[in-house]
Amino acid sequence: ADSDLLYWTKGIANGWRLDVLVDEPEVSPLAVQG
């Protein structure tokens, strides 16, 4: 599940060009999604 979440997070980050947030996928990208 964790690996799937990482791929999903990276996909969202790449789509939004938020490559910086991918380095800290703990909260940032998920917080943006709400």
C-alpha positions in Angstrom: 0.0 0.0 0.0 2.8 2.4 0.9 4.5 1.9 -2.5 1.2 2.5 -4.3 0.7 5.7 -2.3 4.2 6.9 -3.3 3.5 6.3 -7.0 0.2 8.1 -6.6 1.8 11.0 -4.7 4.5 11.3 -7.3 2.0 11.3 -10.1 0.0 14.1 -8.5 3.2 16.0 -7.7 4.5 15.6 -11.3 1.1 16.7 -12.6 1.2 19.8 -10.5 5.0 20.3 -11.0 5.5 20.1 -7.2 8.6 18.0 -7.4 9.9 19.6 -4.2 7.0 18.1 -2.2 7.8 14.6 -3.5 10.9 14.7 -1.4 8.7 15.0 1.7 5.6 12.9 0.8 4.6 12.5 4.4 2.0 15.3 4.5 2.5 18.1 1.9 1.0 16.5 -1.3 -1.7 14.7 0.8 -2.6 17.9 2.6 -3.1 19.6 -0.8 -5.5 16.9 -1.8 -7.4 17.4 1.5 
